[in-house]
Amino acid sequence: MTYNTISTVSKNYAKALMEVAEESLAYDVYKNQLNDICDVLNSSQDLRIVLANTSVSSSKKIEILDSVFANKIEDKLLNFLKILITKNRFNELESISAAYNEMLDKRSNKKTVEVYSPIALNFENKSNVLFKLEHKLNCEIIPIWKIDESLIAGLAFKYDDTVIDMSVRSKLENLSKKITR
């Protein structure tokens, strides 16, 4: 299992973006457009390379942003991207987007939870897991279903900075530690 952490810098930029979104109540618009921007960047290696290249001037990068995103995203969001360029923080965009999504989910009492299982779960099992998670965490759950065959059996959950590992692998590791003491 890999766990991605969001930097403090990304959280600060996401908080600033949340405040801008609040002015016009455009939370979901910004969320969708941020996700679209990340998709464009992930699908265009050339664009990513140019925007990450330190030998390309900020003004040239801003021109490129204008040509790619002008009239396709909110002006304030485009200005936000330009700020990231001038502050040399554009490489944090995906992390900022993830932090923004987390803040938005928290605001609407939703939580994204990565659910790891050794095999694909059927609809009934997924429903049971979701029902129990929603009652335990007292919020709406947005599940991300992942397969990790190394778990052997059982489940593991990751949300916020919390990992709950109820797998056989984890139990075997704990038993092994107790035996070796």
C-alpha positions in Angstrom: 0.0 0.0 0.0 1.3 3.5 -0.8 0.1 6.4 1.1 0.3 9.9 -0.4 0.7 12.8 2.0 -0.3 16.4 1.3 2.3 19.0 2.1 1.6 22.0 4.3 2.3 24.3 1.4 -0.4 22.5 -0.7 -2.9 22.7 2.2 -2.2 26.5 2.5 -2.8 27.1 -1.2 -5.9 24.9 -1.2 -7.2 26.9 1.8 -6.7 30.1 -0.2 -8.4 28.6 -3.2 -11.3 27.5 -0.9 -11.7 31.1 0.2 -11.8 32.3 -3.4 -14.4 29.7 -4.2 -16.4 30.8 -1.2 -16.8 34.3 -2.6 -18.9 33.0 -5.5 -20.0 29.7 -4.0 -18.2 27.9 -6.8 -16.8 25.1 -4.7 -17.8 22.2 -7.1 -17.0 24.2 -10.2 -13.4 24.7 -8.9 -13.2 21.1 -7.9 -14.3 19.9 -11.3 -12.1 22.3 -13.1 -9.0 21.5 -11.0 -9.6 17.8 -11.7 -9.9 18.6 -15.5 -6.7 20.6 -15.4 -4.8 17.8 -13.7 -6.2 15.4 -16.3 -5.0 17.6 -19.1 -1.5 17.8 -17.5 -1.4 14.1 -17.0 -2.4 13.4 -20.6 0.1 15.8 -22.1 3.7 15.0 -21.1 5.0 17.8 -23.3 2.9 20.4 -21.4 4.1 19.1 -18.1 7.7 19.2 -19.2 7.5 22.8 -20.4 5.7 24.0 -17.3 8.2 22.2 -15.0 11.3 23.4 -17.0 13.1 26.1 -15.0 14.8 27.5 -18.2 11.4 28.5 -19.5 10.4 32.0 -18.2 7.4 32.5 -16.0 5.9 34.9 -18.6 6.2 32.2 -21.3 4.6 29.6 -19.0 1.7 32.1 -18.3 1.2 32.6 -22.0 1.0 28.8 -22.4 -1.5 28.6 -19.6 -3.6 31.3 -21.2 -3.6 29.5 -24.6 -4.5 26.2 -23.1 -7.1 27.2 -20.4 -8.4 30.7 -21.2 -12.2 30.7 -21.6 -12.3 27.1 -20.5 -11.9 27.6 -16.7 -12.9 30.3 -14.3 -10.8 33.4 -14.5 -10.0 33.3 -10.8 -8.8 29.7 -11.1 -6.7 30.7 -14.1 -5.2 33.5 -12.1 -4.5 31.0 -9.3 -2.5 28.9 -11.7 -0.5 31.9 -12.8 0.3 32.6 -9.1 1.5 29.0 -8.8 3.8 29.6 -11.9 5.2 32.9 -10.5 5.8 31.4 -7.1 7.4 28.2 -8.6 4.7 26.0 -7.0 3.0 24.7 -10.1 4.6 21.3 -9.4 2.3 21.2 -6.3 -0.9 21.4 -8.3 -2.0 17.8 -7.9 -1.3 17.9 -4.2 -3.2 21.2 -4.0 -6.1 19.7 -5.8 -6.1 16.7 -3.5 -6.1 19.1 -0.4 -8.9 21.2 -1.9 -11.0 18.1 -2.5 -10.4 16.9 1.1 -11.4 20.3 2.4 -14.5 20.4 0.3 -15.4 16.8 1.4 -14.9 17.8 5.1 -17.1 20.8 4.6 -19.9 18.6 3.2 -19.4 15.8 5.8 -17.9 13.4 3.3 -14.7 11.4 3.7 -12.7 9.7 1.0 -11.6 6.2 2.2 -9.2 3.9 0.4 -10.4 0.4 1.0 -7.8 -2.3 0.3 -8.8 -6.0 -0.1 -6.9 -9.0 -1.4 -9.6 -9.7 -4.0 -12.3 -7.7 -5.8 -15.3 -7.3 -3.6 -18.8 -8.0 -4.9 -21.6 -5.5 -4.6 -23.0 -7.0 -1.4 -19.6 -6.9 0.4 -19.0 -3.4 -0.8 -22.4 -2.3 0.5 -21.8 -3.9 3.9 -18.3 -2.3 4.2 -19.7 1.1 3.3 -22.6 0.8 5.7 -20.3 0.0 8.6 -17.8 2.7 7.7 -20.5 5.4 7.4 -21.8 4.5 10.9 -18.3 4.3 12.4 -17.1 7.6 10.9 -20.5 9.3 11.0 -20.3 10.7 7.5 -20.9 9.9 3.9 -18.1 7.7 2.5 -16.5 8.1 -0.9 -14.8 4.8 -1.4 -11.7 4.1 -3.5 -11.6 0.3 -3.9 -8.1 -1.1 -4.3 -6.7 -4.6 -4.5 -3.6 -5.5 -2.5 -3.0 -9.3 -2.8 -0.3 -9.1 0.0 -3.1 -8.7 2.6 -3.8 -12.4 2.2 -7.3 -11.9 3.7 -9.2 -9.2 5.5 -9.3 -5.4 4.8 -7.3 -2.3 5.3 -8.6 1.3 5.3 -6.8 4.6 4.8 -8.4 8.0 5.3 -6.9 11.3 6.4 -3.8 10.3 8.4 -5.3 7.1 9.7 -4.6 3.5 8.6 -6.7 0.7 9.9 -5.2 -2.7 9.0 -7.5 -5.7 9.7 -5.7 -8.1 7.4 -4.3 -11.5 8.0 -0.9 -10.2 6.9 -1.0 -7.6 9.7 -2.1 -10.2 12.3 0.7 -12.5 11.2 3.3 -9.7 11.5 2.0 -8.8 15.0 2.1 -12.5 16.1 5.7 -12.8 14.7 6.8 -9.8 16.7 5.3 -11.3 19.9 7.0 -14.6 19.3 10.4 -13.1 18.7 10.3 -11.1 22.0 
